Amino acid sequence: MLAIIGGSGLAKLPVLEVTHRQVVRTPYGDPSCALTFGHLGQQNVVFIARHGHGHSLAPHEINYRANIWALHNQGVKGILSIGSVGGIRADMGPGTLVVPDNIIDYSWGRKHTFFDGPERPVVHVDFSNPYDDGLRSRVIAAVDAAGKQAVSQGIYACTQGPRLETAAEILRLERDGADIVGMTGMPEACLAREMNLPYAHLCLVVNWAAGKGGSATVDFDPATAEAGMNDVTAVLQAMLS
């Protein structure tokens, strides 16, 4: 069973044939919302809205540990994360789908590991390649099968939020090698790695990052974002048919 974590713009999965919803309690507190179980194509799927119902949780408020623990507890075999991002690289403008292959983490103050506390051993997970190659390949193949296009490599920069970045900060991220910028990719990916859950990211560029096309808020086009999320849904259907 594949888990899908929906981000901004994908708080619900309309194409999911829902069978039931389940509230899961975890040792780390409450997940963002109840888990939604159902069928998409020929596959069993569990869906969770990262920001909660009604988009009520800011990126720094999300209980990432509870979300990942809850999905692992339900026996999922992999996690596909959907994220809305800002474009930094010139070929990653609004409406572009990106399947990133690495991460730079600029977030702080978040619970980044399950391995903390006086009764837990110190564990250093290998995070050289944060995304699972096999799951990434499935996503890229599904993009082709759906008749869509995506940039199949890119560096995702995870900032703290909830404010958008300054133009100077985006220049710094660009110098560091980042291609797109979001606020929720970490510690989600690392926590999945600690649970030995294959994890991949399908990102939709919804605006230019600050300084790359004017104001990130002014440049946001709801119609472009909606069309992009329709592309994301088509990819999910192709992947799970």
C-alpha positions in Angstrom: 0.0 0.0 0.0 1.4 3.4 -1.0 0.9 6.5 1.1 0.3 9.9 -0.5 1.0 13.0 1.5 -0.8 15.9 0.0 0.5 19.5 0.4 -0.8 22.9 -0.5 -3.2 22.6 -3.3 -3.9 18.9 -2.7 -5.7 18.8 0.7 -8.0 16.2 -0.8 -7.6 13.5 -3.5 -10.9 13.6 -5.5 -10.0 10.6 -7.6 -9.5 8.3 -4.6 -12.3 5.8 -4.1 -12.6 6.2 -0.3 -13.3 3.1 1.8 -12.8 4.5 5.3 -11.1 7.1 7.4 -9.1 6.3 10.6 -7.8 8.4 13.4 -4.4 7.1 14.5 -2.9 7.9 17.9 0.9 8.0 18.0 3.6 8.2 20.7 4.5 11.5 19.2 1.1 13.2 19.4 -1.6 13.6 16.8 -1.0 13.5 13.0 -2.2 16.4 10.9 -5.6 14.7 10.4 -7.3 11.3 10.1 -5.9 8.9 7.5 -8.1 8.4 4.4 -8.0 4.9 2.9 -9.2 3.9 -0.5 -8.4 2.7 -4.0 -6.8 4.6 -6.8 -6.8 2.5 -10.0 -5.8 -1.0 -9.0 -3.9 0.0 -5.9 -4.7 0.4 -2.2 -3.8 3.9 -1.1 -3.7 5.9 2.2 -3.8 9.6 2.0 -3.0 12.3 4.6 -3.3 16.1 4.2 0.0 17.4 5.5 -1.5 20.8 6.5 -4.6 19.3 8.1 -8.2 19.8 7.1 -8.8 23.3 5.9 -5.0 24.0 5.6 -4.8 24.9 9.3 -1.2 23.9 10.0 1.7 26.1 8.9 4.9 24.2 7.8 6.7 24.7 11.1 3.6 23.5 13.1 3.2 20.1 11.3 3.8 17.1 13.5 6.0 15.3 10.9 7.0 12.5 13.3 3.3 11.7 14.1 2.4 11.7 10.3 5.3 9.3 9.4 4.8 7.1 12.4 1.0 6.8 11.7 1.7 5.8 8.0 4.4 3.3 9.1 2.0 1.8 11.7 -0.6 1.1 8.9 2.0 -0.9 7.0 2.6 1.3 4.0 5.4 0.2 1.6 6.3 3.7 0.4 5.5 7.4 0.6 4.9 9.8 -2.3 5.0 13.4 -1.1 3.3 16.1 -3.1 4.6 19.6 -2.7 4.0 23.1 -4.0 7.3 25.0 -4.5 8.9 28.1 -5.8 11.1 28.0 -8.9 14.7 29.1 -8.8 16.3 27.6 -11.9 15.4 29.2 -15.2 13.7 26.1 -16.6 11.5 25.6 -13.5 8.8 28.2 -13.9 5.2 28.1 -12.7 3.4 25.0 -13.9 6.5 22.8 -14.1 6.5 19.4 -12.5 9.8 18.4 -10.8 10.9 15.1 -9.3 13.9 16.3 -7.2 16.8 14.0 -6.5 18.4 15.7 -3.4 17.7 18.1 -0.6 19.3 21.0 1.3 17.7 21.5 4.7 17.5 25.1 6.0 14.7 24.4 8.5 15.3 24.6 12.3 13.6 23.8 15.6 11.6 20.8 14.1 11.7 17.3 15.5 14.0 15.8 13.0 14.5 12.2 14.3 12.8 9.4 16.1 16.1 8.6 17.7 16.2 11.0 20.6 15.6 10.9 24.3 17.5 9.2 27.2 16.3 5.7 26.4 17.0 5.7 22.7 20.3 4.8 21.0 22.2 7.2 18.9 21.6 6.3 15.2 23.1 8.0 12.2 21.1 7.1 9.1 22.7 7.3 5.6 21.0 10.2 3.9 23.4 10.7 1.0 20.5 10.2 -1.4 17.3 11.2 0.4 14.9 9.9 -2.2 14.4 6.3 -3.1 15.6 5.5 -6.6 13.0 2.9 -7.3 10.1 5.0 -6.3 11.5 8.0 -8.2 11.7 5.9 -11.3 8.1 4.9 -10.9 7.0 8.5 -10.6 9.1 9.6 -13.7 7.6 6.7 -15.7 4.1 7.7 -14.6 4.7 11.2 -15.9 5.5 9.8 -19.3 2.5 7.4 -19.2 0.2 10.3 -18.3 1.5 12.3 -21.3 3.0 15.0 -19.1 6.4 16.5 -18.8 8.6 16.9 -15.7 12.1 17.9 -14.8 13.5 14.6 -13.5 16.4 16.0 -11.4 16.7 19.0 -9.1 17.8 20.1 -5.6 15.0 20.9 -3.2 15.7 23.6 -0.6 13.6 23.3 2.5 13.2 26.6 4.4 11.5 27.3 7.7 8.5 29.4 6.8 5.8 30.3 7.1 7.0 33.6 5.6 8.3 33.5 2.0 12.0 34.0 1.4 13.7 37.3 0.7 15.3 37.8 -2.7 18.7 37.8 -1.0 17.9 34.4 0.6 16.9 33.0 -2.7 20.3 34.1 -4.2 22.0 32.3 -1.3 20.0 29.1 -2.0 20.9 29.4 -5.7 24.6 29.8 -4.9 24.2 26.7 -2.7 22.9 24.8 -5.7 19.1 24.8 -5.0 16.7 24.6 -7.9 13.4 24.8 -6.1 12.3 25.9 -2.7 9.6 24.6 -0.3 8.9 24.5 3.4 7.8 20.9 4.1 10.3 18.5 2.5 12.2 18.1 5.8 12.2 16.5 8.2 9.6 14.4 6.4 12.1 12.7 4.1 14.6 11.9 6.8 11.9 10.5 9.2 10.7 8.2 6.4 14.3 7.0 5.9 14.6 6.3 9.6 11.5 4.1 9.3 13.0 2.4 6.2 10.1 3.7 4.1 10.9 4.4 0.4 10.1 8.1 -0.1 9.9 10.3 -3.3 8.8 13.8 -4.0 6.6 15.1 -6.8 6.7 18.9 -6.8 4.6 21.5 -8.6 6.2 24.9 -9.2 3.4 27.4 -8.3 5.4 30.6 -8.5 8.8 32.0 -9.1 10.9 32.3 -6.0 11.6 35.9 -4.7 13.6 37.9 -7.2 13.3 35.4 -10.0 10.1 36.7 -11.4 9.0 39.6 -9.2 7.0 39.0 -6.1 6.3 35.4 -5.2 2.8 36.3 -3.9 1.9 38.6 -6.9 3.2 36.0 -9.4 1.1 33.2 -8.0 -1.6 32.3 -10.5 -4.4 30.2 -9.1 -5.3 28.9 -12.6 -1.8 27.7 -13.2 -1.7 26.0 -9.8 -5.0 24.3 -10.4 -3.9 23.1 -13.8 -0.7 21.8 -12.3 -2.5 19.9 -9.6 -4.6 18.3 -12.3 -1.4 17.2 -13.9 -0.3 15.8 -10.6 -3.5 13.9 -10.3 -3.1 12.5 -13.8 0.4 11.3 -12.8 -1.0 9.6 -9.7 -3.6 7.8 -11.8 -1.0 6.6 -14.3 1.3 5.4 -11.5 -1.4 3.4 -9.7 -3.5 2.1 -12.6 
